[in-house]
Amino acid sequence: LFRHFAAQISTLTHQLHSTSEILHTTQKELQSKSSARKAQREEHSATIKRLKEEHAEQRRILAKFEQNVKNGGGLRVHEYAALMRSANSNRVESSYVIRLQAQLCRAMHSLGVMESQLALVKENCSSLIKFMKEDLSHMVDDRTRREIELMNGLARVDNEKR
């Protein structure tokens, strides 16, 4: 009976040591994966920050061009050429420049569409304003005519009483 308990204790002790080793190994793997994941998160955060800064810069450039188009009409060729020279002088990849050109074209196209829509809205508003002014004029005329009729009726009643 004593040997049987001793054998069981020995087996359980062996299982405890092997489980302890597995636990220790798993904890090391978890720690290494956690640190790798943290490094990836930091790298992604830095990339996101850089991309947001680039996006903000592109938005500023686009706003400048939109303002230029609104103020003086049209993108001037020398400004476009200066933008492309500055992009090439910074050793920017040609695919990046092409994407910028495509984005600029899309922005210019959407700006043109918005300008034509704005012209249509202005035209519709001016015709609506004209219609409303005419309608108001007719209403004022009608009101004036009714006031005159009432005044005449009142004058007749007053004359009949006298």
C-alpha positions in Angstrom: 0.0 0.0 0.0 2.8 2.4 0.9 4.6 1.5 -2.4 1.4 2.1 -4.3 1.0 5.6 -2.7 4.7 6.3 -3.4 4.3 5.3 -7.1 1.2 7.5 -7.4 3.0 10.4 -5.7 6.0 9.9 -8.1 3.7 9.8 -11.1 1.8 12.9 -10.0 5.1 14.7 -9.2 6.4 13.8 -12.7 3.1 15.1 -14.3 3.4 18.3 -12.2 6.9 18.9 -13.5 6.0 18.3 -17.1 2.9 20.5 -16.8 5.0 23.2 -15.1 7.5 23.0 -18.0 4.7 23.3 -20.6 3.3 26.2 -18.7 6.7 28.0 -18.6 7.2 27.4 -22.3 3.7 28.6 -23.1 4.3 31.8 -21.0 7.5 32.5 -22.9 5.7 32.1 -26.2 2.9 34.3 -25.0 5.3 37.0 -23.9 7.3 36.9 -27.2 4.0 37.1 -29.2 2.8 39.9 -27.0 5.9 41.9 -27.5 5.8 41.2 -31.3 2.2 42.3 -31.4 3.0 45.5 -29.4 5.8 46.3 -31.9 3.4 45.8 -34.8 0.8 48.0 -33.1 3.4 50.8 -32.7 4.5 50.4 -36.3 0.9 50.5 -37.5 0.3 53.6 -35.3 3.3 55.3 -36.8 2.2 54.4 -40.3 -1.4 55.7 -39.6 0.0 58.9 -38.3 2.3 59.4 -41.3 -0.6 58.6 -43.7 -2.9 61.0 -41.9 -0.3 63.8 -42.2 0.1 63.1 -45.9 -3.7 63.1 -46.3 -4.0 66.4 -44.5 -1.2 67.9 -46.7 -3.0 66.6 -49.8 -6.3 68.1 -48.5 -4.5 71.5 -48.0 -3.2 71.3 -51.6 -6.6 70.4 -53.0 -8.3 73.1 -51.0 -5.7 75.6 -52.4 -6.4 74.5 -55.9 -10.2 74.6 -55.4 -9.9 78.1 -54.0 -7.7 79.0 -56.9 -10.4 77.7 -59.4 -13.1 79.5 -57.5 -11.2 82.8 -57.4 -9.6 82.9 -60.8 -10.9 80.0 -62.8 -8.9 77.1 -63.9 -5.7 75.4 -62.8 -2.8 77.3 -64.3 -0.3 75.2 -66.1 2.7 76.6 -64.4 1.2 75.8 -61.0 0.6 72.2 -62.1 4.1 72.0 -63.5 5.6 73.4 -60.2 3.6 70.8 -58.3 5.0 68.0 -60.5 8.5 69.3 -60.2 8.4 69.5 -56.5 7.0 65.9 -56.4 9.9 64.7 -58.6 12.5 66.7 -56.8 11.6 64.9 -53.6 12.2 61.6 -55.3 8.6 60.6 -55.0 7.7 57.3 -56.7 6.2 57.7 -60.1 3.2 55.6 -59.1 2.6 58.1 -56.3 2.8 61.0 -58.7 0.4 59.2 -61.0 -2.0 58.6 -58.2 -1.8 62.3 -57.3 -2.5 63.2 -60.9 -5.5 60.9 -61.0 -6.7 62.3 -57.7 -6.3 65.8 -59.0 -8.2 65.0 -62.2 -11.0 63.5 -60.2 -11.1 66.5 -57.9 -11.1 68.9 -60.9 -13.9 66.9 -62.5 -16.0 66.8 -59.4 -15.4 70.6 -59.0 -16.6 71.1 -62.6 -19.7 69.0 -61.8 -20.3 70.9 -58.7 -20.0 74.2 -60.5 -22.5 73.2 -63.2 -24.9 72.0 -60.4 -24.4 75.3 -58.6 -25.3 77.1 -61.9 -28.4 75.0 -62.2 -29.4 75.7 -58.6 -28.8 79.4 -59.1 -30.9 79.4 -62.3 -33.7 77.4 -60.6 -33.6 79.7 -57.6 -33.7 82.8 -59.7 -36.8 81.5 -61.6 -38.4 80.5 -58.4 -37.7 84.0 -56.9 -39.2 85.6 -60.1 -42.3 83.4 -59.8 -42.7 84.2 -56.1 -42.3 88.0 -56.8 -44.9 87.8 -59.5 -47.2 85.8 -57.2 -46.7 88.3 -54.4 -47.4 91.2 -56.8 -50.7 89.5 -57.8 -51.6 88.9 -54.2 -50.9 92.6 -53.3 -52.9 93.7 -56.3 -55.8 91.4 -55.3 -55.6 92.7 -51.7 -55.6 96.3 -52.9 -58.5 95.7 -55.2 -60.5 94.1 -52.4 -59.7 96.9 -50.0 -60.9 99.4 -52.6 -64.1 97.4 -53.1 -64.6 97.3 -49.3 -64.0 101.0 -49.0 -66.4 101.7 -51.8 -69.0 99.4 -50.2 -68.4 101.2 -46.9 -68.8 104.6 -48.6 -72.0 103.5 -50.2 -73.4 102.2 -46.9 -72.4 105.5 -45.3 -74.0 107.5 -48.1 -77.3 105.4 -47.8 -77.4 106.1 -44.1 -77.2 109.8 -44.6 
